[in-house]
């Protein structure tokens, strides 16, 4: 099982480290990352393996959103199946 994590906000040092650290805390393995910085806007998409997630998906998502609020970022977690369903033509 996989999840897609999106992160958007003002660029600052350590965003990737903070999000990856939170993933590690819940045993979510980061598989792939893409990120861009446009002027001072940071945007990142992560694909994480949640097979061994130590909490439920709802709790993981809620805690990631709380991390985002604490860092003035928008962090959203979506199960890969839902993401794929939303983006099918």
N, C-alpha and C positions, 0 to 999 in steps of 0.2 A: 504494500500500500504506500502511496505517495501523497504529498500535499504540495501545493504551490503557495509560496509566501511572497507577497509584494510589499515593498517598502518605498515610501516617497516622502521627501521632506527637504529641508535646507541641509546642504552638505556640511558635514563636520567630521572630524577625525574619529574613527572607531565605530562607525555604524555597522559595518560588516562584522567586526569582532563582537559587538554587543548582541547582534541577532544570532550569529553562529554560536555564541556562548549560551544563549537562552535555549537554542535547539539542543545543544549538548546536555544541558541540565535535565532535559526531558527525554534524552536518548533518541532524538530525531537526528538522523544522519544526513548531512548536507551532501547531495549528489552533484548538483550543478548550480552555478551562480552566473548571472549576467548583471552588470551594473553600468550605469552611465551617469556622468555629471554634465549638466548643461548650465553653464554659468554657475550659479550657486544652488541649483536644484539637483538633488540626488534621487536616482530611481534604480531599484534593484528588484530582480525576480530570482527567487531561489526554488529549486526543486529538492525536497527532502523526503527521505524514506522514513515513514512513520510506523513501520511494521512492529518495531520494538518500543513504541512510545510508552513511557512510564505512567501516563495519565490518559484520561479520555480526550478525544479530539476537541470537545467543547472547552475543557479546561485549558488545554494547550493554546487554543485560539484566543481565549480570553486573556491569558497571561501574556501572550505576544502583543495583543492590543494594548494592554496596560504598559508594557515596555515602551511601545510607541508613544503613548501619552506622556510618559515620564521623560522621553527624549525629544518631544515635539515632532514626532514622525507619525505618518499613517502606516500602520502595519496591519495587513490583512492575511489570514490563513484560510485556504480553501482546499478541501479534499480534491485530489486529481480527477476523480470521476465527475464531480460537479463542475469543475473547471472545463473538462473536455465536453461535457454536455452543453454548457453555455456557449461554447465556441465552435460548435458544429454548424456546418452550412446546411 
